[in-house]
Amino acid sequence: MTRPVTDQAASRPVPHDALEQRVEDALGAGARTPGDRAGVTVLLVGPGSGDPEANAEVCRAARLLWEGRGYAGVEPAFASLAAPDVPSGLDRCVRLGARRIVVLPYVPLDGALPARVRAQAEGWAEAHPEAEVRTAAAVGQVPAPPGLAARRHHAPAHHAPAHHAPGTAPAPAPAPAPGPVLKDQDGHAATD
């Protein structure tokens, strides 16, 4: 199963509050009221994948970011390999009535992918002056919730299925730990 964007240092989902903060940062400083969000549409841009479950996770995250936060809408898009791409996502936002759009890269770290998303958004914005388009920063590393390290230390180990490249075999599962050795009344190992 594919997981939402994670903080790679700790492999945990990026909280939607961190995504919301990136939107606020992109909108800039200044006094705003909760009603101001009603004029903002967010284009949440995932990396894109040939894996439908990974793409669906971006759609799920878009819905959860929209829920209860007061934005006019949150639409999903993808940087590559999946539709809609960034320009098509921005077109959709405008068709739905958006005039103020924040493009939010749904990746944990800044780098080539967020730079490509910014370039696509800026190119689209130049051709569409009727819409205000701002690009948010990548989320970056998110601090662990208090007590997470302690919970991990005491939690039983779980082995998640390894992800592998298309066309390659998955890594073999770890061998089960040996069970107790059964002995007969003389102390010899019992056999079947």
Residue pairs with C-beta under 8 A, 6 or more apart in sequence:
1 53
1 161
2 49
2 51
2 53
2 54
2 57
3 13
3 57
4 13
4 14
4 57
4 60
4 61
5 13
5 14
5 46
5 61
5 106
5 107
5 108
5 139
6 12
6 13
6 14
6 108
7 14
7 108
7 139
7 141
7 142
8 108
8 109
8 141
9 141
10 144
10 148
12 142
12 144
12 148
14 108
14 139
14 142
15 142
16 61
16 64
16 65
18 139
18 142
19 44
19 61
19 65
19 104
19 106
19 139
20 65
20 69
22 104
22 136
22 137
22 138
22 139
23 40
23 42
23 71
23 102
23 104
23 136
25 136
25 137
26 102
26 104
26 134
26 135
26 136
26 137
27 40
27 102
27 134
28 134
34 70
35 70
37 69
37 70
37 71
37 72
38 70
38 71
38 72
39 72
39 99
39 100
40 71
40 72
40 100
40 101
40 102
41 71
41 72
41 73
41 74
41 75
41 93
41 96
41 98
41 100
41 101
41 102
42 62
42 65
42 66
42 71
42 73
42 74
42 75
42 101
42 102
42 103
42 104
43 74
43 75
43 76
43 77
43 86
43 89
43 90
43 93
43 101
43 102
43 103
43 104
43 121
44 58
44 61
44 62
44 65
44 74
44 75
44 76
44 77
44 104
44 106
45 76
45 77
45 78
45 79
45 86
45 89
45 103
45 104
45 105
45 106
45 117
46 54
46 55
46 57
46 58
46 61
46 76
46 77
46 78
46 79
46 82
46 106
46 107
47 78
47 79
47 80
47 81
47 106
47 107
47 113
48 55
48 78
48 79
48 80
48 81
48 82
49 55
49 78
49 81
49 82
50 81
50 82
50 166
55 78
55 82
58 76
58 78
58 106
59 76
61 76
61 106
62 74
62 75
62 76
63 74
65 71
65 74
66 73
66 74
72 97
72 98
73 93
73 96
73 98
75 89
75 92
75 93
75 96
76 84
76 89
77 84
77 85
77 86
77 88
77 89
77 90
78 84
78 85
78 86
79 85
79 86
79 105
79 113
79 116
79 117
79 120
80 116
84 92
85 120
86 103
86 117
86 120
86 121
86 124
87 120
87 123
87 124
90 101
90 103
90 121
90 124
90 125
90 128
90 131
90 133
93 101
93 131
94 101
94 128
94 130
94 131
98 131
99 130
99 131
99 132
100 131
100 132
101 131
101 132
101 133
101 134
102 133
102 134
102 135
102 136
103 117
103 118
103 121
103 133
103 134
103 135
103 136
104 135
104 136
105 113
105 114
105 117
105 118
105 135
105 136
105 137
105 138
105 139
106 139
107 113
107 114
107 138
107 139
108 138
108 139
108 140
108 141
109 138
109 140
109 141
110 137
110 138
110 140
111 138
114 137
114 138
117 135
118 135
121 133
121 135
122 133
122 135
124 133
125 131
125 133
159 173
159 174
161 170
162 170
162 171
164 170
164 171
181 189
182 189
182 190
183 189
183 190
184 190
